[in-house]
Structure formats: C-alpha cells, structure tokens
Amino acid sequence: MSQAAALDADSRHILVVDDDTRIRTLLQRFLSTNGYRVTMAADAAEARTHLRNFAFDLIVLDVMMPGEDGLSLTQFLRKSSDVPVLLLTARGEAADRIAGLESGADDYLAKPFEPRELLLRIAAIGRRARAERSALKEVRLGAFRFDPERGEMTRDGRQVKLTGAETALLRLLSAHAGKPISRTELAQRTGAGLERSIDVQVTRLRRKIETDPKMPLYLQTVRSIGYVLIPDGVS
C-alpha cells in the first residue's frame, strides 16, 4: 500500500453491502489489506442493523439487491445521515448513474471495476469529507448559533429542534456561506430527491431563524439559481 493510500485510509470504518458473497469477501480482503476496517452486510436489512450499532465513515453499497435495493437504502440514510455512500452496480447507463446521484450517493462505480479504481474513489470521497469538516465552524445568525459539526442550533443558549433534512441543508449551506447553491445541487447533495423538497425545507428553516420569513436576512433566494446562506460577518 502506498503512503498516500495509508494516509487516506487512517483506519476508517467501511460498511460493504452486497448480496454477492464472492464480491463481499473480495472487497473485505482488499480494503482490509489497504488499511480500512470493514464490516459486511448481505442485504439492506442487515445493513440497517449494523448502522444502528456502529458509526461508519463510508458505505460501499450494491444497487441491485433482493428486497430493499441500494437506492432506497441511500434515500433512507439521507433523511438523517450524511455518511458518504459509494454505489456499486452492474447497470452503467447514464440514467442509472443520475438516479444513483439523485438518491443522495456521493459516487457511482459500475461493475465490473478495477479494485484500484475503487480504492482511489474511496480515498477521494474521504478527502472531500475531511475538507468539508475542516471548513466547518460555528455560524451566527442573529440570536441563533449553528454548529455544523454537531448539527445543532441554539437560540440564546437554548437548543432549537431541527429535522435531519433541515440539518443536512443548513450544514451544506453553512459550508458554502455567502455562495449561492442551485436547488438541483442542494437536492442531490442532501438526498432530498426533488427540488420542491428543498423549497419546503427552506420555508421551514426561515420560520425558525428569520424575524420575517417573507423578508429573509439570512437564508436568501437567488433568482434563477437557488439559495444562499448569509451569516453574520459574511456579505
């Protein structure tokens, strides 16, 4: 294993979900050899059990599985978690890749694939996630404080309840404070699925953080683009 790969691995814990025993075994052996901790699941039900009991840094998830498929599991995850998801599938058409990304996945790799390419994609996802975490800092919105790392918002020291979808949206906007993000990108990266869902979440957030939700100061609409978060100190 190269030094760069070792640094990217850093004992991160990966959940591999695939109904093919041979592929699960190969992935466990390959990823373990390259410094990752690996837990395996044969289907979505087993994956859900592991997700309740362990914290994972990445999920490598097969799309085509009996019972609940990988797209459905990804959509479920995005309601409450921002753990990176890399989808694996034998279907490599553009429409399938788009469906995977729209479900909230971070990357998409068609089978058959080179193990080395999988390793590089995992490392790239890890670098992006670490860069986003390192950029996170407390955001001030008048009397409100939002901690992106913890996903918690307070008003005058008292916690304000946020849904998982609201937290994911506010975290993404906070990471790019002052920069407009399109509704399409927000929907894809938060796992909302539909752009309309983003509009609904924005409306709900404005009711919580804005003095006048109809004349927002912090969570503003950028015509023909999407939305932008403008915290205190950002212009």
SELUMZA-23453 format. One record per atom (N, C-alpha, C, O, CB): residue in one letter; x, y, z. Coordinates in steps of 0.2 Angstrom, whole numbers, plus 2048, in hexadecimal, padded with zeros to 3 digits. Glycine has a CB too. Example, Ala and Ser with C-alpha at 12.3 -4.5 7.8 and 13.67 -1.06 7.14 Angstrom:
REM SELUMZA-23453
a8427E4827
a83E7EA827
a8427F0827
a8477EF82A
a8397EA82D
s8407F5823
s8447FB824
s840800827
s843806828
s8467FD81D
REM end
This chain:
REM SELUMZA-23453
m8047FA800
m800800800
m804806800
m809807804
m7FB800806
s80380B7FC
s8078117FB
s806815802
s801815805
s8058157F5
q80A81A803
q80A81E809
q803823808
q80082480D
q810823809
a802825802
a7FC829801
a7F6825803
a7F1828806
a7FC82C7FA
a7F581F801
a7EF81B802
a7EF81A80A
a7E981A80C
a7F08147FE
a7F581980D
a7F4818814
a7F281E818
a7EE81D81C
a7FB816817
l7F4824816
l7F182A819
l7EA82B818
l7E682D81C
l7F5830816
d7E8829812
d7E082A810
d7DC825814
d7D7826817
d7DF829809
a7DF81F815
a7DB819819
a7DB81B820
a7D581C823
a7DF813818
d7E081C824
d7E081F82B
d7DB81B82F
d7D881E833
d7DE82682B
s7DB81482E
s7D7810832
s7CF811831
s7CB810836
s7D9810839
r7CD81482C
r7C681682B
r7C281082B
r7C480B828
r7C581B825
h7BC81082D
h7B780A82D
h7B280B827
h7AE80F827
h7B380A834
i7B2805823
i7AE80581D
i7A97FF81E
i7AB7FA820
i7B3804817
l7A380181C
l79E7FC81C
l79D7FA815
l79B7FE810
l7977FE81F
v79E7F3813
v79D7F180C
v7967ED80C
v7957E8810
v7A37EC80A
v7927EF808
v78B7EC807
v78A7E9800
v78A7ED7FB
v7857F1809
d78A7E2800
d78A7DF7F9
d7877D87FA
d7897D47FF
d7907DF7F5
d7827D67F6
d77F7CF7F7
d7847CA7F4
d7827C47F5
d7787CF7F4
d7897CB7F0
d78D7C77EE
d7937C57F2
d7977C97F4
d7907C97E7
t7937BF7F5
t7987BD7FA
t79F7BE7F8
t7A47C07FB
t7977B67FC
r7A07BC7F1
r7A77BC7EE
r7A97C37EE
r7AF7C57F0
r7A77B97E7
i7A57C87EC
i7A77CF7EC
i7A87D27F3
i7AD7D67F4
i7A27D37E8
r7A47D07F8
r7A57D27FF
r7AC7D0801
r7AF7D4804
r79F7D0803
t7AD7CA800
t7B47C7803
t7BA7CA7FF
t7BF7CC803
t7B47C0801
l7B97CB7F9
l7BF7CF7F5
l7C07D67F8
l7C57D87F9
l7BE7CF7EE
l7BA7D97F9
l7BB7E07FB
l7BD7E1802
l7C27E5804
l7B47E47FA
q7BB7DC806
q7BE7DC80D
q7C57DB80D
q7C97DE811
q7BA7D7811
r7C87D6809
r7CF7D5809
r7D37DA806
r7D87DC809
r7D07CE805
f7D07DD801
f7D47E37FE
f7D47E9802
f7DA7EC803
f7D17E47F7
l7CF7EB805
l7CE7F1809
l7D27F080F
l7D57F5812
l7C77F380A
s7D27EA812
s7D57E9818
s7DD7E9817
s7E17EC81B
s7D37E281B
t7DF7E7812
t7E67E7810
t7E87EE80F
t7EE7EF810
t7E77E3809
n7E47F280D
n7E67F980C
n7E47FE812
n7E4804811
n7E27FC806
g7E37FB818
g7E37FF81E
g7DC801820
g7DC804825
g7E780581D
y7D77FE81D
y7D0800820
y7CD7FB824
y7CF7F5823
y7CC80181A
r7C97FD829
r7C57F882D
r7BF7F7829
r7BC7FC826
r7C37FB834
v7BD7F1828
v7B77EF824
v7B27EB827
v7B47E682B
v7BA7EB81E
t7AC7ED827
t7A67E9829
t7A27E7823
t7A17EB81F
t7A27ED82F
m79F7E1823
m79C7DF81D
m7947DE81E
m7937DC824
m79F7D881A
a7907DF819
a7897DD81A
a7877DA813
a7897DC80E
a7857E481C
a7827D5814
a7807D280E
a77A7D580A
a7787D4805
a77E7CB80F
d7767D980E
d7717DD80C
d76F7E3810
d7737E5814
d76A7D880C
a76A7E780E
a7697ED811
a7667EC818
a7687F081D
a7637F180D
a7637E781A
a7617E6820
a7677E5825
a7677E782B
a75C7DF821
e76B7E1823
e7717E0827
e7757E6828
e7787E882D
e7767DA824
a7757EA822
a7797F1822
a7767F5828
a7797F982B
a7797F481B
r76F7F5828
r76C7FA82D
r76D7F8834
r76E7FC838
r7647F982C
t76E7F1835
t7707EF83C
t7777F283E
t7787F4843
t7707E783C
h77C7F1839
h7837F383A
h7837FB83B
h7867FE83F
h7877F2834
l77E7FF837
l77E806838
l77B80883E
l77D80E841
l77A809832
r777804842
r775806848
r77A80584E
r77A808853
r76F80284A
n77F80084C
n7847FE851
n78B801850
n78F802855
n7847F7852
f78C80484A
f793806849
f79380D845
f78E80E842
f797801845
a798811846
a799817842
a79E81583C
a7A381383D
a79C81D846
f79C817836
f7A0815830
f7A281C82D
f79F82182D
f79C81182B
d7A881B82A
d7AB821826
d7A982181F
d7A982681B
d7B2821827
l7A781B81C
l7A581A815
l7A1814815
l7A280F818
l7AB81A811
i79C814810
i79880E80E
i79980D807
i798811803
i79180F810
v79C807805
v79C8047FE
v7968007FD
v7957FA801
v7A38007FD
l7918027F9
l78B7FF7F9
l7897FD7F2
l7898007ED
l7868047FB
d7877F67F1
d7857F37EB
d77D7F67EA
d7797F77EE
d7857EC7EB
v77C7F87E4
v7757FA7E2
v7707F57E1
v76B7F57E4
v7767FE7DB
m7727EF7DD
m76D7EA7DC
m76E7E57E1
m7727E07E1
m76E7E77D5
m7697E57E6
m7697E07EB
m7627DD7EC
m75D7E17EB
m76C7E27F2
p7617D77EE
p75A7D57F0
p7577D87F6
p75B7DA7FA
p75A7CD7F1
g7517DA7F6
g74E7DE7FB
g74F7E57F9
g74E7E77F4
g7507DC802
e7517E97FF
e7527F07FE
e7587F17FA
e75D7EE7FB
e7537F3805
d7587F57F5
d75E7F67F1
d7627FC7F3
d7607FF7F8
d75C7F77E9
g7687FD7F0
g76D8017F2
g76A8097F2
g76C80D7F6
g7738017EF
l76780A7ED
l7648117EC
l75F8137F2
l7608187F4
l7608127E5
s75B80E7F3
s75680F7F9
s75A810800
s758814804
s7518097F9
l75F80C801
l76380C807
l766813807
l76781680D
l768807808
t769815802
t76D81C801
t768821803
t769826807
t77081D7FB
q762821800
q75D826802
q75B826809
q75A82C80C
q7578257FD
f75A82180C
f759820813
f75F823817
f75D82781C
f758819815
l765822815
l76A824819
l76B82C819
l76C82F81E
l771822816
r76982F813
r76A836812
r76483A816
r765840817
r76983880B
k760837819
k75B83A81D
k75E83C824
k75B840828
k75583681E
s763838826
s76683A82D
s76D83982D
s77083B833
s763835832
s771838828
s778837828
s77B83A822
s77883A81C
s77A82F829
d78183C823
d78583E81D
d78B83A81C
d79083C818
d78784681E
v78B83481E
v79182F81D
v79182E815
v78C82D812
v78F828820
p79782E813
p79882E80C
p796827809
p79782280D
p7A082F80A
v793826803
v791820800
v7948207F9
v7938247F5
v789820800
l79781A7F8
l79A8187F1
l7968127EF
l79680D7F1
l7A18177F1
l7928137E9
l78E80E7E6
l79180A7E1
l79580C7DD
l7878117E3
l7908037E2
l7937FF7DD
l78D7FB7D9
l7887FA7DC
l7977F97E1
t78E7FB7D3
t7887F87CF
t78B7F57C8
t78F7F87C5
t7827FD7CE
a7877F07C6
a7897ED7BF
a7857F27BA
a7877F17B4
a7867E67BF
r7817F67BC
r77E7FB7B7
r7828017B6
r7828057BB
r7777FC7B9
g7858027B1
g7898087B0
g78780E7AB
g78B8127A9
g7908067AD
e78080D7A9
e77E8127A5
e77D8197A9
e77D81A7AF
e7778107A3
a77D81E7A5
a77D8257A7
a7778267AC
a7788297B1
a77D82A7A2
a7718247AA
a76B8257AE
a76C8217B5
a7698247B9
a7658227AA
d76F81C7B5
d7708187BB
d77581C7C0
d77481C7C6
d7738117BA
r77A81F7BD
r77F8237C1
r77B8297C4
r77C82B7C9
r7858257BC
i77782C7BF
i7748327C2
i76F8307C7
i76E8347CC
i7708357BC
a76B82B7C7
a7678287CC
a76A8277D2
a7688297D8
a7638227CA
g7708247D2
g7748237D8
g7768297DB
g77682A7E1
g77B81F7D6
l77982E7D8
l77B8357DA
l7758387DD
l77583C7E2
l77E8397D5
e76F8387DA
e76983B7DC
e7678387E3
e76383C7E7
e76483B7D7
s7688327E4
s76682F7EA
s76A8317F0
s7688307F6
s7678277E9
g7708357EF
g7748377F4
g77B8347F4
g77E8367F9
g7708367FA
a77C8307F0
a78382D7F0
a7898327EE
a7878377EB
a7838277EB
d78F8317F0
d7948357EF
d7988337E9
d79B8377E6
d7998357F5
d79882D7E7
d79B82A7E1
d7988247DF
d7948217E2
d7A38297E2
y79A8227D9
y79681C7D5
y79B8197D1
y79F81C7CD
y79081F7D1
l79C8127D2
l7A180E7CF
l79E8087CC
l79A8047CF
l7A780C7D3
a79E8077C5
a79B8027C2
a79F7FB7C2
a7A57FC7C2
a79A8037BA
k79C7F67C3
k79F7EF7C3
k7A07ED7BB
k79C7EE7B7
k79B7EA7C7
p7A57E97BA
p7AB7E77BE
p7B07ED7BF
p7B07F27BA
p7AF7E17BB
f7B37EE7C4
f7B87F47C5
f7BE7F17C7
f7BF7EC7CA
f7B57F87CA
e7C37F57C6
e7CA7F47C9
e7CA7F67D0
e7C97FB7D2
e7CF7F87C5
p7CD7F17D4
p7CD7F27DC
p7D17F97DD
p7D07FC7E2
p7D17ED7DF
r7D67FA7D9
r7DA8007DA
r7D68067D9
r7D780B7DD
r7E08007D6
e7D28067D4
e7CD80C7D3
e7C980D7D9
e7C78137DB
e7C980B7CC
l7C68087DC
l7C28087E1
l7C580C7E7
l7C38107EB
l7BF8017E4
l7CC8097E8
l7D080C7EE
l7D18147ED
l7D08187F1
l7D78087EE
l7D28167E6
l7D381D7E5
l7CD8217E6
l7CD8267E9
l7D681E7DE
r7C781E7E4
r7C18227E5
r7BF8227EC
r7BD8287EF
r7BB81E7E1
i7C181D7F0
i7BF81D7F8
i7C48237FB
i7C28277FF
i7C18177FB
a7CA8237F9
a7CF8287FB
a7CD82F7F9
a7CD8337FE
a7D68277F9
a7CA8307F3
a7C88377F1
a7C28397F5
a7C183F7F7
a7C68367EA
i7BD8347F6
i7B78367FB
i7BA838802
i7B783D805
i7B28307FB
g7BE834804
g7C183680B
g7C483C80B
g7C3840810
g7C683080D
r7C883E806
r7CB845806
r7C684A806
r7C7850809
r7D0846800
r7C1849802
r7BC84F801
r7B884F808
r7B785580A
r7B684D7FC
a7B784A80B
a7B384A812
a7B784D817
a7B585181B
a7B1843814
r7BE84C817
r7C284F81C
r7C385781B
r7C385B81F
r7C984C81C
a7C3858814
a7C4860812
a7BE863815
a7BE869817
a7C586080B
e7B8860814
e7B1864816
e7B186481D
e7AF869820
e7AB860813
r7B385F821
r7B385F828
r7B886582B
r7B686882F
r7B585882B
s7BE865828
s7C386A82A
s7C0871829
s7C387682C
s7C9869827
a7BC872824
a7BA879822
a7B487B827
a7B2880827
a7B887981B
l7B187682A
l7AB87782E
l7AD87B835
l7B2879838
l7A8871830
k7A9880836
k7AA88483C
k7A388783E
k79F88783A
k7AF88A83C
e7A3889844
e79C88C847
e79A891842
e79E896841
e79D88E84E
v793891841
v79089683C
v78C89A841
v787897845
v78C893836
r78C8A1840
r7888A5844
r7828A8840
r7848AB83B
r78C8AB848
l77C8A8842
l7778AA83F
l7728AF844
l76D8AC846
l7728A583B
g7758B5845
g7718B984A
g7728B5851
g7778B4853
g76A8BA848
a76C8B4854
a76C8B085A
a76D8A985A
a76E8A685F
a7658B285E
f76E8A6854
f76F89F853
f77689D852
f77A8A184F
f76A89D84D
r778898854
r77F895853
r77E88E850
r77A88A853
r783895859
f78188C84B
f781886848
f788883848
f78C885845
f77E886840
d78887D84B
d78E87984B
d78E873845
d78B86E846
d790876852
p79187483F
p79187083A
p79386983C
p79186483A
p794872834
e799868840
e79C862841
e79785E845
e796858844
e7A2863845
r79486184A
r78F85D84F
r78885D84C
r78485984E
r78F861856
g787862847
g780862844
g77B865849
g775862849
g77E85B842
e77D86984D
e77986C852
e778873852
e77D877850
e77B86A859
m772876853
m77187D853
m76E87F859
m76A87C85C
m76C87F84D
t77088585C
t76E888862
t76B88F861
t76E89285C
t773887868
r767891865
r765898866
r76689B86D
r762898871
r75E899863
d76A89F86E
d76C8A2874
d76E89C879
d76C89C87F
d7668A6877
g771897876
g77489287B
g76F88C87B
g77188787E
g775894881
r76988D879
r764887879
r763884872
r76288786D
r75D88A87B
q76387D873
q76387986C
q75C87A869
q75787A86B
q76487286E
v75D87B862
v75887B85D
v757875859
v75C872857
v758881858
k752872859
k75186B856
k75186C84F
k74E87084C
k74B868858
l75586884B
l756867844
l754860842
l75685B845
l75D86A842
t75185F83C
t750859839
t757857836
t75B85B835
t74B858834
g758850834
g75E84E831
g75F85182A
g764853828
g75D846830
a759852827
a759856820
a75C85D821
a76086081D
a75385581C
e759860826
e75B867827
e762868829
e76686D827
e75686A82D
t76486382D
t76B86382F
t770862829
t775866829
t76D85E834
a76E85E825
a77385C81F
a77386281A
a778864818
a77085681B
l76D86681A
l76D86C815
l771871818
l775875815
l76686E814
l77087381F
l773878822
l77B877822
l77F87C822
l771879829
r77D871823
r78486F823
r78787081D
r78D87381C
r785868825
l78486E817
l787870811
l78787780F
l78C87980C
l78286C80B
l78287B810
l78288280F
l787885813
l78A88A811
l77B885811
s78888381A
s78D88681E
s79488581B
s79888981C
s78C883825
a79587F818
a79C87E816
a79E882810
a7A388380E
a79C876814
h79888580D
h799889807
h796890808
h793893804
h797886800
a79789380E
a793899810
a79589F80C
a79B8A080A
a79589B818
g7908A2809
g7928A8805
g7928A67FE
g7928AB7F9
g7988AB807
k7918A07FC
k79289D7F5
k78B89A7F3
k7898957F7
k7988987F4
p78889C7EE
p7818997EC
p7828927EA
p7878907E7
p77E89D7E6
i77E88E7EC
i77E8877EA
i7778857E6
i7728877E9
i77F8827F0
s7788827E1
s7718807DD
s76D87C7E0
s76F8787E5
s77387E7D6
r76687C7DF
r7628787E2
r7638707E0
r76286C7E4
r75A87A7E0
t76586F7DA
t7678697D8
t76D8667DC
t76C8607DE
t7698697D0
e77286A7DD
e7788677E1
e7768667E8
e7788617EB
e77D86C7E0
l77286A7EB
l7708697F2
l76C8637F2
l76C85F7F7
l76B86F7F4
a7678627ED
a76385C7EE
a7678557ED
a7668507F1
a75E85C7E8
q76C8567E9
q7718507E8
q77584E7EE
q7768497F0
q7758517E2
r7788547F0
r77D8537F6
r77A8527FD
r77E84F801
r7828597F6
t7748547FD
t771852804
t76C84C804
t76A84A809
t76C858806
g76B8497FE
g7678437FD
g7608457FD
g75B8417FE
g76883E802
a75E84B7FC
a75784D7FC
a75384A7F6
a74D8497F7
a7568557FC
g7568497F1
g7538467EB
g75084B7E6
g75384C7E1
g74E8417ED
l74B84F7E9
l7488537E4
l74A85B7E6
l74A85C7EC
l7408527E5
e74A85F7E1
e74C8667E3
e7468697E7
e74786D7EB
e74D86A7DD
r7408677E6
r73A8697EA
r73B8687F1
r73986C7F6
r7348667E8
s73F8627F3
s7408617FA
s7448667FD
s744867803
s74385A7FB
i7498687F9
i74E86E7FC
i74A8747FD
i74B877802
i75386F7F7
d7458767F9
d74187C7FA
d73D87B801
d73D880804
d73C87D7F4
v73B875802
v737874808
v73B87580E
v739878813
v73386D808
q74187280E
q746872813
q748879815
q74987B81B
q74C86E812
v74987D80F
v74B884810
v746888814
v74788C818
v74D887809
t740887811
t73A88A815
t73A88981C
t73988D820
t734888811
r73B88381E
r73B881825
r740884829
r74088682F
r73B879826
l746884826
l74C887829
l74B88E82A
l74D891830
l753885825
r748892825
r747899826
r74389A82C
r74389F82F
r74589C81F
r73E89682D
r739897832
r73D897839
r73A89983E
r733892832
k742893839
k74689283F
k74B897841
k74C899846
k74988B83F
i74E89A83B
i75489E83C
i7538A583A
i7578AA83C
i75A89B839
e74E8A7836
e74D8AD834
e7478B1838
e7428AE83A
e74B8AD82D
t7498B8839
t7448BC83D
t73E8BD838
t7388BC83B
t7478C383E
d73F8BE832
d7398BE82D
d73B8B9827
d73F8BB823
d7388C582A
p7388B3828
p7398AE822
p7388B081B
p73B8AE817
p7358A8824
k7348B581A
k7328B7814
k7378BC811
k7388BE80B
k72B8BB814
m73C8BF816
m7418C4814
m7478C1817
m74A8C481C
m73F8CB816
p74A8BB815
p74F8B8819
p7568BC818
p7588BF813
p7508B1816
l75A8BC81E
l7608BF81E
l7668BA81D
l76B8BC81A
l7618C3825
y7658B4820
y76A8AF820
y76A8AA81A
y76E8A9817
y76A8AC827
l7648A7819
l7638A2814
l75F8A580F
l7598A580E
l75F89C817
q7638A780A
q7608AB804
q75F8A77FE
q7638A27FD
q7648B1803
t75B8A97FA
t75A8A67F3
t75E8AA7EE
t75E8B07EE
t7528A77F1
v7618A67EA
v7658A97E4
v7618A77DE
v7618A27DC
v76C8A77E4
r75E8AC7DB
r75A8AB7D5
r75D8A77D0
r7638A97CE
r7578B27D3
s7598A27CD
s75C89E7C8
s76189A7C9
s7648967C5
s75E8A37C2
i76389A7D0
i7698957D2
i7678917D8
i76688B7D6
i76F8997D4
g7668937DD
g76488F7E3
g7648937EA
g7608987EA
g7698897E4
y7688917EE
y7688957F5
y76F8967F7
y7748937F5
y7648907FA
v77089B7FC
v77689C7FF
v77589E806
v7708A1808
v77A8A27FB
l77A89C80A
l77A89D811
l77F8A3813
l7848A3811
l77B897816
i77C8A8816
i7808AE817
i7818AF81F
i77C8B3821
i77E8B5814
p7858AC822
p7868AD82A
p7888B482C
p78A8B7827
p78A8A782D
d7888B5832
d78B8BB834
d7938BB832
d7968B6833
d78B8BC83C
g7958C1830
g79C8C282E
g79E8C0827
g7A38C0825
g7A08BE833
v7998BD823
v79A8BB81C
v7958C0818
v78F8C1819
v7988B481B
s7988C2813
s7948C780E
s7948C4807
s7928C7803
s7978CE80F
REM end
